[in-house]
Amino acid sequence: MAALQFELQHTDPGTSARAGKITTDHGVIETPIFMPVGTVGSVKAVTQAQLKADVQAQIILGNTYHLYLRPGLEVLEAAGGLHQFMGWDRPILTDSGGYQVFSLAGTRKIKEEGVTFQSHIDGSKHLFSPEAVMDIQRSIGGDIIMAFDECPPGGSDYAYAKKSMELTHRWLDRCVDRFTGTKDKYGYTQNLFPIVQGGTFKDLRKQSCEYVTSKEAPGNAIGGLSVGEPEPVMYEICAWSCENLPTNKPRYLMGVGTPWNILECISMGVDMFDCVMPTRNGRNAMLFTTNGVINIDNKKWEKDFSVLDEGLDNSISNYYSKAYLRHLMKSKEILGLTIASVHNLAFYLWLVKQARQQIQQGTFGSWKEEMVVRLKQKL
């Protein structure tokens, strides 16, 4: 089977936005793309059939930390990998588990060898080393697997960010060694993406981009943003990182963010995004729509029988009314969580598809300026 291929198809004349095509053994991904997060082998409250038909997801994420703990590698290997286990025949990206481990600040220890942590399920102790994380992701079976990195907190000072970045680079060497020394498990090619770190410091980010680029991986990720730093700083570091990463490889900005964050970062040259926001916010009554943000809990929607979003063409957004969804949320009906989650994901995938069309037409810049204002409105 073939390694991941990236074809750069269009660039927007007024910005650094790009439209491209990623080809994996599980199918093609048209960029820019948003990847729904399926933490434990499911995108919360959404069926795989809905992901295909309504959301039109081209690739989803699996979470290494959570899948390692439950159902565990024995079950996943017996199933033939995560694709088979969850009934998903399109591409999957697995994160390294690094971010989850680092968010467990009270129960983990970082050493050169790796990170020891306690399971949030039963308190058992585990070690994630770069080698172990490669082996685990081989067993899970993602088409794209991520290098093990340390994600420093948003307010980290220069000394910490530098030390952390250097550790991430040493771990990357070990990831590459282990990855190249092991075979794909399930008859299709897996692809390793390294992660750029360096906090909010441009010189460190440049160093990290250069180090990551030297590995000549099929794609590269930008990590350590949207972790508490101010939004303008996030944009500045994202743009700087894109400038210092190769143009002929996909660029993946990890864990970002709002619809307007995504549009701004597309304009800087990012190709791939993921975030829990559409599903998490949906479960908490926040809807992203083609006209702005709705808090469906508000009384103003109680007798509003118009559909959730006439601008979207799927069986959820232009079928159920705002009044009905509000009623489900107030009644704590599970169906409400599904409707809100599917709608928000469908909106995110619609947004990146629109962005792609605008890039192809050479009109992305002016369209983005209008859309950012529109999407931020509170309805």
C-alpha positions as CSV (number, residue, x, y, z in Angstrom):
1,M,0.0,0.0,0.0
2,A,1.1,3.6,-0.6
3,A,2.3,6.2,1.9
4,L,0.2,9.4,2.3
5,Q,0.3,11.7,-0.7
6,F,-0.4,15.5,-0.7
7,E,-1.3,17.4,-3.8
8,L,-1.4,21.2,-3.5
9,Q,-4.2,22.2,-5.9
10,H,-4.9,25.9,-5.4
11,T,-3.6,28.9,-3.5
12,D,-5.6,32.0,-2.7
13,P,-4.0,35.1,-4.3
14,G,-4.7,37.5,-1.4
15,T,-3.8,35.2,1.6
16,S,-1.8,32.1,2.3
17,A,-4.9,29.8,2.1
18,R,-4.5,26.6,0.2
19,A,-6.8,23.9,-1.2
20,G,-5.3,20.4,-1.5
21,K,-5.9,16.7,-1.6
22,I,-4.5,14.1,0.8
23,T,-4.6,10.5,-0.3
24,T,-4.5,7.7,2.2
25,D,-5.1,3.9,1.9
26,H,-8.6,4.6,3.4
27,G,-9.5,7.3,1.0
28,V,-9.1,10.9,-0.1
29,I,-9.3,14.0,2.2
30,E,-10.0,17.3,0.5
31,T,-8.3,20.2,2.4
32,P,-8.8,22.5,4.2
33,I,-10.6,19.9,6.4
34,F,-12.1,19.6,9.9
35,M,-11.8,16.3,11.7
36,P,-14.5,15.3,14.2
37,V,-13.0,14.0,17.5
38,G,-13.9,10.4,18.3
39,T,-12.2,10.1,21.7
40,V,-13.0,6.5,22.7
41,G,-13.8,5.2,19.2
42,S,-17.0,7.2,18.9
43,V,-17.8,10.8,18.1
44,K,-20.0,11.6,21.2
45,A,-23.7,11.1,20.6
46,V,-23.2,10.7,16.8
47,T,-23.5,7.4,14.8
48,Q,-21.0,6.5,12.1
49,A,-23.9,6.6,9.5
50,Q,-24.7,10.2,10.6
51,L,-21.0,11.1,10.3
52,K,-21.0,10.0,6.7
53,A,-24.5,11.2,5.6
54,D,-25.2,14.4,7.6
55,V,-21.8,15.6,8.7
56,Q,-19.9,14.4,5.6
57,A,-16.8,13.7,7.7
58,Q,-13.8,12.6,5.5
59,I,-11.5,11.7,8.5
60,I,-12.0,11.4,12.2
61,L,-9.8,11.3,15.3
62,G,-9.2,8.6,17.8
63,N,-7.5,9.2,21.2
64,T,-4.5,7.1,22.1
65,Y,-4.7,7.6,25.8
66,H,-8.4,6.7,26.1
67,L,-8.3,3.8,23.7
68,Y,-5.2,2.3,25.3
69,L,-7.0,2.3,28.7
70,R,-10.3,1.1,27.3
71,P,-11.1,-1.1,25.5
72,G,-7.4,-1.8,25.5
73,L,-5.0,-3.1,22.8
74,E,-5.9,-6.7,23.2
75,V,-9.5,-6.0,22.1
76,L,-8.5,-3.6,19.3
77,E,-6.0,-6.1,17.8
78,A,-8.5,-8.9,18.0
79,A,-11.0,-6.7,16.1
80,G,-8.4,-5.9,13.4
81,G,-7.8,-2.3,14.5
82,L,-10.0,0.7,15.2
83,H,-11.5,0.9,11.7
84,Q,-12.9,-2.6,12.0
85,F,-13.9,-2.2,15.7
86,M,-16.0,0.9,15.1
87,G,-17.2,0.2,11.6
88,W,-15.5,3.2,9.9
89,D,-13.9,2.7,6.5
90,R,-12.5,6.2,6.0
91,P,-9.2,7.7,7.3
92,I,-8.5,7.9,11.1
93,L,-5.9,10.1,12.8
94,T,-4.8,9.1,16.2
95,D,-3.2,11.6,18.6
96,S,-0.2,10.6,20.7
97,G,-2.0,10.8,24.1
98,G,0.5,13.5,25.1
99,Y,-2.1,16.2,25.5
100,Q,-4.3,14.0,27.8
101,V,-1.4,12.9,29.8
102,F,-0.3,16.5,30.3
103,S,-3.8,17.6,31.3
104,L,-3.5,15.1,34.2
105,A,-1.0,17.5,35.8
106,G,-1.7,16.2,39.3
107,T,-1.1,12.5,38.6
108,R,1.8,12.4,36.1
109,K,5.6,12.7,36.1
110,I,7.7,13.8,33.0
111,K,11.1,12.2,32.7
112,E,13.5,11.7,29.8
113,E,12.2,8.1,29.5
114,G,8.6,9.3,29.1
115,V,5.6,10.1,31.2
116,T,4.3,8.0,34.0
117,F,0.6,8.6,34.8
118,Q,-2.3,7.2,36.7
119,S,-5.4,6.0,34.9
120,H,-8.4,8.2,35.5
121,I,-10.5,4.9,35.4
122,D,-8.9,2.8,38.1
123,G,-5.8,4.7,39.3
124,S,-3.4,2.1,37.8
125,K,0.1,3.4,36.8
126,H,1.3,3.4,33.2
127,L,4.3,4.7,31.3
128,F,4.0,6.4,27.9
129,S,7.4,6.5,26.3
130,P,7.9,7.5,22.6
131,E,8.4,3.8,21.8
132,A,5.3,2.7,23.6
133,V,3.2,5.4,22.0
134,M,4.4,4.3,18.5
135,D,3.5,0.7,19.4
136,I,0.1,1.6,20.8
137,Q,-0.8,3.7,17.8
138,R,0.3,0.9,15.5
139,S,-2.1,-1.4,17.3
140,I,-5.0,1.1,17.2
141,G,-4.4,1.4,13.5
142,G,-4.7,5.1,12.6
143,D,-3.8,6.1,9.0
144,I,-2.0,9.2,10.5
145,I,-0.3,8.8,13.8
146,M,1.2,11.5,15.9
147,A,4.7,11.8,17.5
148,F,4.8,11.9,21.3
149,D,5.4,15.4,22.5
150,E,5.3,17.6,25.6
151,C,2.6,20.3,25.3
152,P,3.7,23.2,27.6
153,P,1.0,25.4,29.2
154,G,0.1,28.7,27.4
155,G,1.9,31.0,29.9
156,S,5.2,29.1,29.9
157,D,8.3,31.2,30.2
158,Y,11.2,31.0,27.7
159,A,13.3,28.6,29.7
160,Y,10.5,26.1,30.2
161,A,9.4,26.4,26.5
162,K,12.9,25.7,25.3
163,K,13.5,22.8,27.6
164,S,10.2,21.3,26.7
165,M,10.8,21.8,22.9
166,E,14.2,20.1,23.2
167,L,12.6,17.1,25.0
168,T,9.9,16.9,22.3
169,H,12.7,16.8,19.7
170,R,14.6,14.0,21.5
171,W,11.4,12.1,21.8
172,L,10.7,12.7,18.1
173,D,14.0,11.0,17.2
174,R,12.9,8.0,19.3
175,C,9.5,8.0,17.7
176,V,11.0,8.0,14.2
177,D,13.4,5.2,15.1
178,R,10.6,3.0,16.6
179,F,8.2,3.8,13.8
180,T,10.7,3.0,11.0
181,G,11.7,-0.1,12.8
182,T,8.2,-1.6,13.0
183,K,5.7,-2.7,10.4
184,D,2.1,-1.6,9.6
185,K,-0.3,-4.0,11.4
186,Y,-3.4,-4.3,9.3
187,G,-2.4,-4.3,5.6
188,Y,-2.5,-0.5,5.0
189,T,0.1,2.2,5.4
190,Q,0.4,4.3,8.6
191,N,2.0,7.7,8.4
192,L,3.9,9.5,11.2
193,F,3.4,13.3,11.7
194,P,5.9,15.2,14.0
195,I,4.7,18.1,16.1
196,V,6.1,21.6,16.2
197,Q,6.4,23.1,19.7
198,G,8.2,26.1,21.2
199,G,5.5,28.0,23.2
200,T,4.9,31.6,22.1
201,F,8.5,32.3,21.2
202,K,9.3,32.8,17.5
203,D,12.9,31.8,17.6
204,L,12.0,28.5,19.3
205,R,9.1,27.9,16.9
206,K,11.5,28.4,13.9
207,Q,14.0,26.0,15.4
208,S,11.3,23.5,15.9
209,C,9.9,23.9,12.4
210,E,13.4,23.3,11.0
211,Y,13.9,20.2,13.2
212,V,10.6,18.8,12.3
213,T,11.1,19.5,8.6
214,S,14.4,17.7,8.6
215,K,12.5,14.4,9.4
216,E,10.9,14.6,5.9
217,A,7.6,13.2,7.3
218,P,4.5,13.1,5.0
219,G,2.9,15.9,7.0
220,N,3.6,18.2,10.0
221,A,1.6,19.4,13.0
222,I,1.6,22.6,15.0
223,G,1.0,21.9,18.6
224,G,0.9,23.9,21.8
225,L,-1.6,26.5,20.7
226,S,-5.0,27.3,22.1
227,V,-3.7,26.3,25.5
228,G,-4.4,29.6,27.3
229,E,-2.4,32.2,25.3
230,P,-4.3,35.3,23.9
231,E,-6.0,34.8,20.5
232,P,-3.7,37.4,18.7
233,V,-0.6,35.5,19.9
234,M,-2.1,32.2,18.7
235,Y,-2.6,33.7,15.3
236,E,0.9,35.2,15.2
237,I,2.6,31.9,16.1
238,C,0.4,29.9,13.8
239,A,1.2,32.2,10.8
240,W,4.9,32.1,11.7
241,S,4.9,28.3,12.0
242,C,3.2,27.9,8.6
243,E,5.8,30.2,7.0
244,N,8.6,28.0,8.4
245,L,7.0,24.6,7.4
246,P,7.3,23.1,3.9
247,T,4.6,24.1,1.4
248,N,4.4,20.6,-0.2
249,K,3.2,18.8,3.0
250,P,-0.1,19.1,4.8
251,R,-0.1,21.3,8.0
252,Y,-2.2,20.2,10.9
253,L,-3.1,22.7,13.6
254,M,-4.0,20.7,16.7
255,G,-7.0,21.4,18.9
256,V,-8.2,24.7,17.3
257,G,-11.0,25.9,17.6
258,T,-13.9,28.2,17.0
259,P,-15.3,28.7,13.4
260,W,-13.6,32.1,13.2
261,N,-10.3,30.7,14.5
262,I,-10.5,28.1,11.8
263,L,-11.1,30.6,9.0
264,E,-8.3,32.9,10.2
265,C,-5.8,29.9,10.4
266,I,-6.9,28.7,7.0
267,S,-5.9,32.1,5.7
268,M,-2.4,31.5,7.2
269,G,-1.9,28.2,5.3
270,V,-3.3,25.5,7.7
271,D,-4.8,22.5,6.0
272,M,-6.2,20.3,8.9
273,F,-8.1,21.0,12.1
274,D,-9.7,19.2,15.0
275,C,-11.5,20.3,18.1
276,V,-14.0,19.0,20.6
277,M,-15.9,22.3,20.5
278,P,-18.7,21.5,18.0
279,T,-19.8,18.4,20.0
280,R,-19.0,19.7,23.5
281,N,-20.6,23.1,23.0
282,G,-23.5,21.4,21.2
283,R,-24.1,19.2,24.3
284,N,-24.2,22.4,26.3
285,A,-26.9,24.1,24.1
286,M,-24.6,26.2,22.0
287,L,-25.2,26.0,18.2
288,F,-22.9,27.4,15.5
289,T,-24.9,28.4,12.5
290,T,-24.4,30.0,9.1
291,N,-25.7,33.3,10.6
292,G,-24.1,33.3,14.0
293,V,-24.2,31.6,17.5
294,I,-27.4,30.4,19.2
295,N,-27.9,29.5,22.8
296,I,-30.8,27.2,22.3
297,D,-31.6,27.3,26.1
298,N,-32.8,30.9,25.7
299,K,-36.5,31.5,26.1
300,K,-36.6,33.4,22.8
301,W,-36.5,30.1,21.0
302,E,-39.4,28.5,22.9
303,K,-42.0,29.1,20.1
304,D,-39.6,29.5,17.2
305,F,-40.6,26.7,14.8
306,S,-38.1,27.6,12.1
307,V,-35.4,25.0,11.3
308,L,-32.1,25.1,13.1
309,D,-30.2,26.4,10.0
310,E,-31.8,26.8,6.6
311,G,-28.3,27.4,5.2
312,L,-27.2,23.7,5.7
313,D,-28.4,20.8,3.6
314,N,-28.7,17.8,5.8
315,S,-31.4,15.8,7.5
316,I,-30.9,17.4,11.0
317,S,-30.2,21.1,10.5
318,N,-33.1,21.8,8.1
319,Y,-35.5,19.3,9.6
320,Y,-35.8,19.9,13.4
321,S,-37.0,23.3,14.8
322,K,-35.3,25.5,17.3
323,A,-38.4,25.2,19.6
324,Y,-38.2,21.4,19.5
325,L,-34.5,21.2,20.2
326,R,-34.9,23.6,23.0
327,H,-37.6,21.4,24.5
328,L,-35.4,18.3,24.2
329,M,-32.5,20.1,25.9
330,K,-34.7,21.4,28.7
331,S,-36.1,17.9,29.1
332,K,-32.6,16.4,29.2
333,E,-33.5,14.1,26.3
334,I,-30.6,12.3,24.8
335,L,-31.9,13.0,21.3
336,G,-31.2,16.7,21.9
337,L,-27.5,16.0,22.3
338,T,-27.4,14.1,19.1
339,I,-29.3,16.7,17.1
340,A,-27.0,19.6,18.5
341,S,-23.8,17.6,17.9
342,V,-24.7,16.5,14.4
343,H,-25.8,20.0,13.5
344,N,-22.6,21.6,14.8
345,L,-20.3,19.1,13.1
346,A,-22.3,19.5,9.8
347,F,-21.8,23.3,10.1
348,Y,-18.0,22.9,10.7
349,L,-17.7,20.6,7.6
350,W,-19.8,23.0,5.6
351,L,-17.6,25.9,6.6
352,V,-14.3,24.2,5.5
353,K,-16.0,23.1,2.2
354,Q,-17.1,26.7,1.6
355,A,-13.5,27.9,2.4
356,R,-12.2,25.4,-0.1
357,Q,-14.5,26.6,-2.9
358,Q,-13.6,30.2,-2.2
359,I,-9.9,29.4,-2.4
360,Q,-10.5,27.6,-5.7
361,Q,-12.2,30.7,-7.0
362,G,-9.5,33.1,-5.7
363,T,-12.0,35.0,-3.5
364,F,-11.2,33.6,0.0
365,G,-9.8,36.7,1.6
366,S,-12.9,39.0,1.2
367,W,-15.3,36.1,1.9
368,K,-13.4,35.3,5.1
369,E,-13.6,38.9,6.4
370,E,-17.4,38.9,5.9
371,M,-17.9,35.4,7.4
372,V,-15.8,36.0,10.6
373,V,-18.1,39.0,11.4
374,R,-21.2,37.0,10.6
375,L,-20.3,33.9,12.5
376,K,-19.4,35.7,15.7
377,Q,-22.8,37.3,16.0
378,K,-24.9,36.2,18.9
379,L,-28.4,35.5,17.7
